[in-house]
Amino acid sequence: EAKTASGSVLAPALIKEMLSVEKTFFTDKKFATFCVADLANISQCSSESTQSVVNLFYNISISRDVNNQTVYSATPIVDASTGAPYVDTQVGIDTRLAVVLADNVTFPGSTLYFDTAFSADNLKATFVQSFYFLGMPLAGYSNPADRSLEQRVDGDAFIVDVSATLRERFGLKETLFESAFMTNAMAHTADGSMKLYWWSNPMQSEEWVMLTSKDLNWAVLSFISVGIYVAYHTGSIVISVNSMFMTTLSIFVAFFFFRVIFQIAFFQFINFLIIFAVLGIGADDVFVFMDAFHQSLDELRAEGKPATLPFRVKHTMRRALHAIFVTSFTTSAAFMATALSPLMPLRSFGIFSALVIITVFCVNAAVMPPLTVMYARNLMGRSWIESFKAFSCGLFPIAPYVDPGLELPVKELAAPQAIDVDAAATADAIALSKYNPATMRRTERFFYVHYFKFLKGPAKYVILVCFTALFTTGVYLWVNLEVPSEPEQWFPESHMFQQYQELGSLKVMKGGDSASTLPVNILWGIDGVDDTGTDSWIPSDLGTVKFDGGFDPSAAKAQAWLMQTYEKLKRAPCTAKACGFGLLVDPTASVKNILAETDASGNVTGGFYLWLRAQASTGAYAAAHPVTNPVTGDVFNAKMCTYSRLEVAKLRYPSHVGYMTNDCDQTPAPKPRFILIEAMSSIRQPVAPANFVAVQEQWEAFSDASNRGAPSTLTGAKAASTNPFWLWSITSLSLKDNVYLGQTVCFPMVFFVLTLSTGNVILALYSTMTIAGIAASVIGIGVGGIMGWDLGTTESISSVIVIGFSVDYCVHLANAYIENDATHREVRTRIALTTMGISVTAGAITTIIGGAFLSLCILTFFVKFSFLVCFTIICSYIWAVVFFGALC
């Protein structure tokens, strides 16, 4: 990209600098091993390997010597009239460019190197681009499709190494908060400066893995911060340390059940996101238990029961563990709802999250009672020195434990506020007598006195009206969310890869590289996949291909129909927004048909039939033609098998026809099991999933039309592609569907569980309404309204967290409402908010702390996730404490 006064990179010093930069790639000693080989001389790199703007000004030759090392030469192209290199002067550059533009035969596709503003009338270009391609098959492999992933490993590593060299050249360095690619790569010359971008799929994959690892390191800071707050709230470092340890232990125990007991092999990075969620959930369980323990002294005394340590722990376990179990069960069940998703990563994430939450409950239930006893007897109320002595195992004696439950309660100057209701409501008065504002902690006192008075007034009805409007707005915004209309952003705006993607989205260049193209196949002979006995958690265990028993391309009618489909495909129209030229296929790229390729006049120019004709200038095959004079039956099968084994066929038509044998001479002749036509779609990447789907539908319509009237030996044509963007558009729609699936399962499940837990259908209905309000607020108002996002990948995945977290606080309050001894709904609400409000508040704070550090990440996925976690907690807290409190 030009950063010059003229706004053009086509200047002498800049072009020479381009050559210097590109030498980093093609002069590497390994490049000639991986480049696209010249078929006439496989030790020579073909022109397809280095499609560079620099080639217009330099004769570049690259080959491999006997030691498999790269040998190259790069000499300037000279102006015959002056004897001077074109690249030395601006006049020479303009002259050369004029020649190139005037001769499309000698320089086919050369305009693709320039931006859309470049033309014969404007020989200036702000942007130019070069493409370098690696080829297959490598030595030891039969064709490009032979173990293609394995073949790519060394070439991908080579690309990553070259990228590292370029980063070092331009001084791009990684910092704690930034990727190396977030610094501009600038080259400065006598003719001005230019900004450089480089990109490839292997580089992006490597960068994603590196940044994911880097970003997840923030979990350590989240862990420490949550631990500090737990220590502050409970008043004990020991409780905090044990809480963090139990949470960590739960993750490993859950993983044991996940991998060993349930035999789920699939585990990806998104599963680690539960770490940020479970920090808050684990802390919330501790808060509920410890707050119940603190409140047990007054509660037992008010009931006239012994308030000694054993009775307090028993009372705490009965009250707290039931509350924790109900919330843990409903939250884990909400996560488990994603097990119904067709997407393996989401199923894995949902199941693992549910296991972690259940394990956190089990570990806390087992450890918290004895830990509380140890804390009360040895640490609570003691000085730091005495607490330190308590860990000496008797080496340093401490004062014996004095159980506060043995002491008589002291009369406080502020009498308990028990007479707030009708004097006849004796049960409510007794229930309220347990709570004395003078002995309450600040948050408890706020809910008991100030907030309750607020809810008793007219504000209650204002709250219900406002939240109803909020819910309506959220639902409206939610139902209008769609999959992204633009390519999704994975890296920050300042990242080189994101800037490169935006250039592609804006279609700045006249053409794109292979990563921006999309090959699509029209395939016959495949009748699906038999997945019987496969492991659904192993992505590579796809099952066995089922072949169409009636498929027979050797029949004359089948060959004629295949050629008819081939000819129609060349000019098939496409009205979708993402299609170029108004056609399904790119008219500048040839449609590959292994049976026969033809020119505009219908003459055979390639494929099996051209090879067949070349076998004899006279005789049966000299005039062979797939439509007018086809070769059929066993002769066709045997000859096609032989052709498919030739090197020229393996390179141009890898796996375009399927034989299940290497012996083409066997009797009877082997039959092909499938055949395909490969075309380059007119789509130019990147394209938004919503637009991509429209193109897919047109391809499917074409294949369906091809099946109408087809002979019985060539039916079942399907449009398919292994391109990741083709597959990702399907995934994007599945992610959107998963959001609605999760909510559909979650709401009835929560209603059912709460009905069983509370025995109160009305309360269960109120809770479900609250949870629906939370979901509508987060997805509708948060995602669609505040942030203006679409329902993309991050939003859809995070909806699983929304489902889980939207349950927790409301269920806590509902459980506290039903379990207290009062009878009047206002008194029940007051006691529920007093006893559980402090725990819910602390739990919300810890979860926000755990999620907030993700906002410091580099990848936009984690930054979005941070917002969604924090906003979900805020909405969950407000809806539970404000709306649910007013509703009850």
Solvent accessible surface area in square Angstrom, and as a share of the most:
residue,aa,sasa,rsa
1,E,39,0.18
2,A,10,0.08
3,K,98,0.41
4,T,27,0.16
5,A,119,0.93
6,S,68,0.44
7,G,29,0.28
8,S,8,0.05
9,V,0,0.00
10,L,3,0.01
11,A,14,0.11
12,P,22,0.14
13,A,24,0.19
14,L,0,0.00
15,I,3,0.01
16,K,86,0.36
17,E,38,0.17
18,M,14,0.06
19,L,17,0.08
20,S,43,0.28
21,V,13,0.07
22,E,23,0.11
23,K,61,0.26
24,T,27,0.16
25,F,30,0.12
26,F,1,0.00
27,T,41,0.24
28,D,46,0.24
29,K,122,0.52
30,K,93,0.40
31,F,0,0.00
32,A,2,0.01
33,T,57,0.33
34,F,19,0.08
35,C,10,0.06
36,V,33,0.19
37,A,41,0.32
38,D,49,0.25
39,L,116,0.58
40,A,101,0.78
41,N,76,0.39
42,I,117,0.60
43,S,37,0.24
44,Q,49,0.22
45,C,13,0.08
46,S,20,0.13
47,S,95,0.61
48,E,104,0.46
49,S,0,0.00
50,T,11,0.06
51,Q,62,0.28
52,S,0,0.00
53,V,3,0.02
54,V,0,0.00
55,N,44,0.23
56,L,7,0.04
57,F,1,0.00
58,Y,14,0.05
59,N,90,0.46
60,I,36,0.18
61,S,50,0.32
62,I,6,0.03
63,S,28,0.18
64,R,65,0.24
65,D,52,0.27
66,V,147,0.85
67,N,106,0.55
68,N,87,0.44
69,Q,72,0.32
70,T,20,0.12
71,V,73,0.42
72,Y,92,0.35
73,S,53,0.34
74,A,26,0.20
75,T,73,0.42
76,P,55,0.34
77,I,25,0.13
78,V,73,0.42
79,D,24,0.12
80,A,105,0.81
81,S,100,0.64
82,T,99,0.58
83,G,51,0.49
84,A,45,0.35
85,P,36,0.23
86,Y,23,0.09
87,V,1,0.00
88,D,66,0.34
89,T,70,0.41
90,Q,78,0.35
91,V,116,0.67
92,G,10,0.09
93,I,0,0.00
94,D,46,0.24
95,T,55,0.32
96,R,24,0.09
97,L,1,0.01
98,A,49,0.38
99,V,65,0.37
100,V,3,0.02
101,L,47,0.23
102,A,91,0.70
103,D,49,0.25
104,N,105,0.54
105,V,137,0.79
106,T,85,0.49
107,F,38,0.16
108,P,100,0.63
109,G,37,0.36
110,S,7,0.04
111,T,49,0.29
112,L,71,0.35
113,Y,26,0.10
114,F,1,0.01
115,D,7,0.03
116,T,82,0.48
117,A,67,0.52
118,F,1,0.00
119,S,47,0.30
120,A,76,0.59
121,D,143,0.74
122,N,55,0.28
123,L,38,0.19
124,K,109,0.46
125,A,1,0.01
126,T,51,0.30
127,F,32,0.13
128,V,28,0.16
129,Q,31,0.14
130,S,35,0.23
131,F,18,0.07
132,Y,48,0.18
133,F,47,0.19
134,L,51,0.25
135,G,16,0.16
136,M,48,0.21
137,P,37,0.23
138,L,36,0.18
139,A,103,0.80
140,G,72,0.70
141,Y,45,0.17
142,S,51,0.33
143,N,26,0.14
144,P,24,0.15
145,A,49,0.38
146,D,33,0.17
147,R,126,0.46
148,S,35,0.22
149,L,145,0.72
150,E,89,0.40
151,Q,4,0.02
152,R,121,0.44
153,V,91,0.52
154,D,86,0.44
155,G,7,0.07
156,D,50,0.26
157,A,50,0.39
158,F,5,0.02
159,I,25,0.13
160,V,33,0.19
161,D,79,0.41
162,V,6,0.03
163,S,3,0.02
164,A,39,0.30
165,T,70,0.41
166,L,15,0.08
167,R,69,0.25
168,E,144,0.65
169,R,101,0.37
170,F,33,0.14
171,G,42,0.40
172,L,9,0.04
173,K,155,0.66
174,E,88,0.40
175,T,73,0.42
176,L,119,0.59
177,F,111,0.46
178,E,73,0.33
179,S,0,0.00
180,A,8,0.07
181,F,7,0.03
182,M,33,0.15
183,T,60,0.35
184,N,77,0.40
185,A,0,0.00
186,M,59,0.26
187,A,4,0.03
188,H,136,0.61
189,T,35,0.20
190,A,106,0.82
191,D,58,0.30
192,G,24,0.23
193,S,21,0.14
194,M,5,0.02
195,K,19,0.08
196,L,24,0.12
197,Y,49,0.19
198,W,30,0.10
199,W,51,0.18
200,S,21,0.14
201,N,74,0.38
202,P,25,0.16
203,M,13,0.06
204,Q,57,0.25
205,S,67,0.43
206,E,94,0.42
207,E,8,0.04
208,W,54,0.19
209,V,101,0.58
210,M,62,0.28
211,L,0,0.00
212,T,10,0.06
213,S,67,0.43
214,K,31,0.13
215,D,1,0.00
216,L,33,0.16
217,N,96,0.49
218,W,31,0.11
219,A,14,0.11
220,V,95,0.54
221,L,69,0.34
222,S,0,0.00
223,F,68,0.28
224,I,88,0.45
225,S,23,0.15
226,V,0,0.00
227,G,10,0.09
228,I,117,0.59
229,Y,37,0.14
230,V,0,0.00
231,A,20,0.16
232,Y,168,0.64
233,H,31,0.14
234,T,6,0.03
235,G,62,0.60
236,S,9,0.06
237,I,93,0.47
238,V,29,0.17
239,I,0,0.00
240,S,5,0.03
241,V,90,0.52
242,N,42,0.22
243,S,1,0.01
244,M,10,0.04
245,F,126,0.53
246,M,6,0.02
247,T,4,0.02
248,T,47,0.27
249,L,69,0.34
250,S,0,0.00
251,I,31,0.16
252,F,136,0.57
253,V,46,0.26
254,A,0,0.00
255,F,69,0.29
256,F,101,0.42
257,F,82,0.34
258,F,0,0.00
259,R,89,0.33
260,V,74,0.43
261,I,91,0.46
262,F,111,0.46
263,Q,121,0.54
264,I,8,0.04
265,A,46,0.36
266,F,22,0.09
267,F,50,0.21
268,Q,80,0.36
269,F,51,0.21
270,I,7,0.04
271,N,1,0.00
272,F,88,0.37
273,L,0,0.00
274,I,0,0.00
275,I,39,0.20
276,F,0,0.00
277,A,1,0.00
278,V,0,0.00
279,L,2,0.01
280,G,1,0.01
281,I,9,0.05
282,G,0,0.00
283,A,0,0.00
284,D,3,0.02
285,D,3,0.02
286,V,0,0.00
287,F,0,0.00
288,V,2,0.01
289,F,1,0.00
290,M,1,0.00
291,D,0,0.00
292,A,0,0.00
293,F,0,0.00
294,H,62,0.28
295,Q,18,0.08
296,S,0,0.00
297,L,34,0.17
298,D,51,0.26
299,E,8,0.04
300,L,5,0.03
301,R,64,0.24
302,A,39,0.30
303,E,61,0.27
304,G,68,0.66
305,K,102,0.43
306,P,72,0.45
307,A,4,0.03
308,T,26,0.15
309,L,9,0.04
310,P,95,0.59
311,F,99,0.41
312,R,8,0.03
313,V,14,0.08
314,K,133,0.56
315,H,17,0.07
316,T,0,0.00
317,M,71,0.32
318,R,135,0.49
319,R,41,0.15
320,A,1,0.01
321,L,30,0.15
322,H,68,0.31
323,A,1,0.01
324,I,2,0.01
325,F,94,0.39
326,V,7,0.04
327,T,3,0.02
328,S,4,0.02
329,F,86,0.36
330,T,0,0.00
331,T,2,0.01
332,S,6,0.04
333,A,22,0.17
334,A,0,0.00
335,F,0,0.00
336,M,76,0.34
337,A,5,0.04
338,T,1,0.00
339,A,31,0.24
340,L,112,0.56
341,S,1,0.01
342,P,96,0.60
343,L,28,0.14
344,M,38,0.17
345,P,45,0.28
346,L,2,0.01
347,R,39,0.14
348,S,0,0.00
349,F,0,0.00
350,G,0,0.00
351,I,26,0.13
352,F,4,0.02
353,S,0,0.00
354,A,2,0.02
355,L,25,0.13
356,V,0,0.00
357,I,1,0.00
358,I,59,0.30
359,T,13,0.08
360,V,2,0.01
361,F,31,0.13
362,C,71,0.42
363,V,20,0.11
364,N,5,0.02
365,A,24,0.19
366,A,72,0.56
367,V,50,0.28
368,M,2,0.01
369,P,12,0.08
370,P,77,0.49
371,L,14,0.07
372,T,0,0.00
373,V,49,0.28
374,M,64,0.29
375,Y,12,0.04
376,A,2,0.02
377,R,112,0.41
378,N,46,0.23
379,L,16,0.08
380,M,53,0.24
381,G,86,0.83
382,R,46,0.17
383,S,59,0.38
384,W,197,0.69
385,I,122,0.62
386,E,53,0.24
387,S,23,0.15
388,F,146,0.61
389,K,67,0.28
390,A,26,0.20
391,F,116,0.49
392,S,23,0.15
393,C,133,0.80
394,G,60,0.58
395,L,134,0.67
396,F,98,0.41
397,P,111,0.70
398,I,51,0.26
399,A,53,0.41
400,P,114,0.72
401,Y,50,0.19
402,V,107,0.62
403,D,15,0.08
404,P,37,0.23
405,G,15,0.14
406,L,130,0.64
407,E,101,0.45
408,L,157,0.78
409,P,81,0.51
410,V,122,0.70
411,K,188,0.80
412,E,76,0.34
413,L,192,0.95
414,A,53,0.41
415,A,73,0.57
416,P,58,0.36
417,Q,68,0.30
418,A,14,0.11
419,I,138,0.70
420,D,58,0.30
421,V,38,0.22
422,D,104,0.54
423,A,95,0.73
424,A,86,0.67
425,A,28,0.22
426,T,85,0.49
427,A,46,0.36
428,D,0,0.00
429,A,25,0.19
430,I,101,0.51
431,A,1,0.01
432,L,1,0.00
433,S,47,0.31
434,K,19,0.08
435,Y,22,0.08
436,N,20,0.10
437,P,13,0.08
438,A,49,0.38
439,T,69,0.40
440,M,19,0.08
441,R,71,0.26
442,R,203,0.74
443,T,43,0.25
444,E,9,0.04
445,R,86,0.31
446,F,95,0.40
447,F,5,0.02
448,Y,0,0.00
449,V,17,0.10
450,H,110,0.49
451,Y,18,0.07
452,F,10,0.04
453,K,130,0.55
454,F,100,0.42
455,L,10,0.05
456,K,98,0.42
457,G,23,0.22
458,P,112,0.71
459,A,23,0.18
460,K,38,0.16
461,Y,144,0.55
462,V,88,0.51
463,I,15,0.08
464,L,42,0.21
465,V,106,0.61
466,C,70,0.42
467,F,20,0.08
468,T,81,0.47
469,A,57,0.44
470,L,67,0.33
471,F,76,0.32
472,T,83,0.48
473,T,64,0.37
474,G,0,0.00
475,V,53,0.30
476,Y,144,0.55
477,L,50,0.25
478,W,25,0.09
479,V,95,0.55
480,N,87,0.45
481,L,13,0.06
482,E,95,0.43
483,V,8,0.05
484,P,11,0.07
485,S,66,0.43
486,E,113,0.51
487,P,27,0.17
488,E,26,0.12
489,Q,56,0.25
490,W,56,0.20
491,F,6,0.03
492,P,24,0.15
493,E,103,0.46
494,S,50,0.32
495,H,0,0.00
496,M,7,0.03
497,F,5,0.02
498,Q,7,0.03
499,Q,37,0.16
500,Y,68,0.26
501,Q,44,0.19
502,E,59,0.26
503,L,34,0.17
504,G,17,0.17
505,S,35,0.23
506,L,133,0.66
507,K,75,0.32
508,V,28,0.16
509,M,17,0.08
510,K,71,0.30
511,G,6,0.06
512,G,25,0.24
513,D,26,0.13
514,S,68,0.44
515,A,25,0.19
516,S,12,0.08
517,T,40,0.23
518,L,0,0.00
519,P,47,0.30
520,V,0,0.00
521,N,35,0.18
522,I,0,0.00
523,L,33,0.16
524,W,1,0.00
525,G,1,0.01
526,I,35,0.18
527,D,83,0.43
528,G,28,0.27
529,V,77,0.44
530,D,59,0.30
531,D,93,0.48
532,T,116,0.67
533,G,82,0.79
534,T,40,0.23
535,D,50,0.26
536,S,69,0.44
537,W,37,0.13
538,I,69,0.35
539,P,73,0.46
540,S,95,0.61
541,D,56,0.29
542,L,126,0.63
543,G,36,0.35
544,T,95,0.55
545,V,66,0.38
546,K,93,0.39
547,F,55,0.23
548,D,38,0.19
549,G,82,0.79
550,G,42,0.40
551,F,19,0.08
552,D,43,0.22
553,P,3,0.02
554,S,4,0.03
555,A,28,0.21
556,A,45,0.35
557,K,156,0.66
558,A,1,0.00
559,Q,1,0.00
560,A,33,0.26
561,W,47,0.17
562,L,2,0.01
563,M,6,0.03
564,Q,70,0.31
565,T,4,0.02
566,Y,4,0.01
567,E,47,0.21
568,K,96,0.41
569,L,0,0.00
570,K,56,0.24
571,R,155,0.57
572,A,7,0.05
573,P,101,0.64
574,C,6,0.03
575,T,123,0.71
576,A,14,0.11
577,K,168,0.71
578,A,19,0.15
579,C,18,0.11
580,G,22,0.21
581,F,135,0.56
582,G,40,0.39
583,L,42,0.21
584,L,2,0.01
585,V,2,0.01
586,D,28,0.14
587,P,72,0.46
588,T,114,0.66
589,A,35,0.27
590,S,67,0.43
591,V,11,0.06
592,K,55,0.23
593,N,0,0.00
594,I,1,0.00
595,L,1,0.01
596,A,0,0.00
597,E,15,0.07
598,T,14,0.08
599,D,56,0.29
600,A,118,0.92
601,S,94,0.60
602,G,36,0.35
603,N,87,0.45
604,V,13,0.07
605,T,72,0.42
606,G,11,0.10
607,G,7,0.06
608,F,0,0.00
609,Y,0,0.00
610,L,75,0.37
611,W,48,0.17
612,L,0,0.00
613,R,69,0.25
614,A,82,0.63
615,Q,87,0.39
616,A,40,0.31
617,S,107,0.69
618,T,104,0.61
619,G,60,0.58
620,A,87,0.67
621,Y,51,0.19
622,A,35,0.27
623,A,67,0.52
624,A,1,0.01
625,H,33,0.15
626,P,0,0.00
627,V,75,0.43
628,T,110,0.64
629,N,64,0.33
630,P,38,0.24
631,V,15,0.09
632,T,58,0.34
633,G,33,0.32
634,D,76,0.40
635,V,74,0.42
636,F,1,0.00
637,N,3,0.01
638,A,30,0.23
639,K,61,0.26
640,M,0,0.00
641,C,0,0.00
642,T,54,0.32
643,Y,10,0.04
644,S,16,0.10
645,R,77,0.28
646,L,58,0.29
647,E,108,0.48
648,V,83,0.48
649,A,1,0.01
650,K,33,0.14
651,L,57,0.28
652,R,86,0.31
653,Y,9,0.03
654,P,34,0.22
655,S,56,0.36
656,H,6,0.03
657,V,13,0.07
658,G,4,0.04
659,Y,20,0.08
660,M,118,0.53
661,T,34,0.20
662,N,136,0.70
663,D,72,0.37
664,C,16,0.10
665,D,128,0.66
666,Q,75,0.33
667,T,132,0.77
668,P,102,0.64
669,A,13,0.10
670,P,10,0.07
671,K,131,0.55
672,P,4,0.02
673,R,88,0.32
674,F,35,0.14
675,I,1,0.01
676,L,16,0.08
677,I,0,0.00
678,E,35,0.16
679,A,1,0.01
680,M,50,0.22
681,S,2,0.02
682,S,9,0.06
683,I,4,0.02
684,R,56,0.20
685,Q,6,0.03
686,P,25,0.16
687,V,23,0.13
688,A,2,0.02
689,P,9,0.06
690,A,42,0.32
691,N,34,0.17
692,F,3,0.01
693,V,25,0.15
694,A,37,0.28
695,V,0,0.00
696,Q,10,0.04
697,E,102,0.46
698,Q,49,0.22
699,W,0,0.00
700,E,87,0.39
701,A,58,0.45
702,F,28,0.11
703,S,4,0.02
704,D,76,0.39
705,A,44,0.34
706,S,13,0.08
707,N,44,0.23
708,R,162,0.59
709,G,70,0.67
710,A,16,0.12
711,P,25,0.16
712,S,93,0.60
713,T,32,0.18
714,L,0,0.00
715,T,49,0.28
716,G,31,0.30
717,A,3,0.03
718,K,88,0.37
719,A,17,0.14
720,A,38,0.30
721,S,10,0.07
722,T,126,0.73
723,N,23,0.12
724,P,84,0.53
725,F,73,0.30
726,W,13,0.05
727,L,92,0.46
728,W,88,0.31
729,S,2,0.01
730,I,91,0.46
731,T,32,0.18
732,S,4,0.03
733,L,66,0.33
734,S,21,0.13
735,L,7,0.04
736,K,37,0.16
737,D,86,0.45
738,N,2,0.01
739,V,0,0.00
740,Y,76,0.29
741,L,55,0.28
742,G,1,0.01
743,Q,11,0.05
744,T,90,0.52
745,V,43,0.24
746,C,0,0.00
747,F,44,0.18
748,P,80,0.51
749,M,35,0.16
750,V,0,0.00
751,F,68,0.29
752,F,124,0.52
753,V,16,0.09
754,L,1,0.01
755,T,33,0.19
756,L,123,0.61
757,S,33,0.21
758,T,15,0.09
759,G,66,0.64
760,N,47,0.24
761,V,84,0.49
762,I,99,0.50
763,L,6,0.03
764,A,0,0.00
765,L,81,0.40
766,Y,47,0.18
767,S,0,0.00
768,T,20,0.12
769,M,85,0.38
770,T,0,0.00
771,I,1,0.00
772,A,21,0.16
773,G,0,0.00
774,I,1,0.00
775,A,1,0.01
776,A,1,0.01
777,S,3,0.02
778,V,0,0.00
779,I,4,0.02
780,G,0,0.00
781,I,28,0.14
782,G,0,0.00
783,V,3,0.02
784,G,19,0.19
785,G,40,0.38
786,I,102,0.52
787,M,74,0.33
788,G,57,0.55
789,W,46,0.16
790,D,55,0.28
791,L,3,0.02
792,G,4,0.04
793,T,7,0.04
794,T,5,0.03
795,E,7,0.03
796,S,0,0.00
797,I,14,0.07
798,S,1,0.01
799,S,1,0.01
800,V,0,0.00
801,I,2,0.01
802,V,2,0.01
803,I,1,0.00
804,G,0,0.00
805,F,4,0.02
806,S,2,0.01
807,V,0,0.00
808,D,9,0.05
809,Y,5,0.02
810,C,0,0.00
811,V,0,0.00
812,H,0,0.00
813,L,3,0.01
814,A,0,0.00
815,N,1,0.01
816,A,11,0.09
817,Y,22,0.08
818,I,41,0.21
819,E,69,0.31
820,N,22,0.11
821,D,81,0.42
822,A,0,0.00
823,T,92,0.54
824,H,87,0.39
825,R,108,0.40
826,E,54,0.24
827,V,1,0.01
828,R,48,0.17
829,T,9,0.05
830,R,3,0.01
831,I,2,0.01
832,A,4,0.03
833,L,2,0.01
834,T,3,0.02
835,T,8,0.05
836,M,5,0.02
837,G,0,0.00
838,I,7,0.03
839,S,1,0.01
840,V,0,0.00
841,T,31,0.18
842,A,1,0.00
843,G,0,0.00
844,A,7,0.05
845,I,64,0.33
846,T,0,0.00
847,T,2,0.01
848,I,52,0.26
849,I,41,0.21
850,G,0,0.00
851,G,0,0.00
852,A,40,0.31
853,F,42,0.17
854,L,0,0.00
855,S,61,0.40
856,L,76,0.38
857,C,10,0.06
858,I,10,0.05
859,L,0,0.00
860,T,19,0.11
861,F,4,0.02
862,F,0,0.00
863,V,58,0.33
864,K,39,0.17
865,F,1,0.00
866,S,3,0.02
867,F,50,0.21
868,L,4,0.02
869,V,1,0.00
870,C,21,0.12
871,F,34,0.14
872,T,0,0.00
873,I,0,0.00
874,I,73,0.37
875,C,10,0.06
876,S,0,0.00
877,Y,53,0.20
878,I,72,0.37
879,W,5,0.02
880,A,0,0.00
881,V,6,0.04
882,V,34,0.20
883,F,12,0.05
884,F,5,0.02
885,G,5,0.05
886,A,0,0.00
887,L,27,0.13
888,C,6,0.04
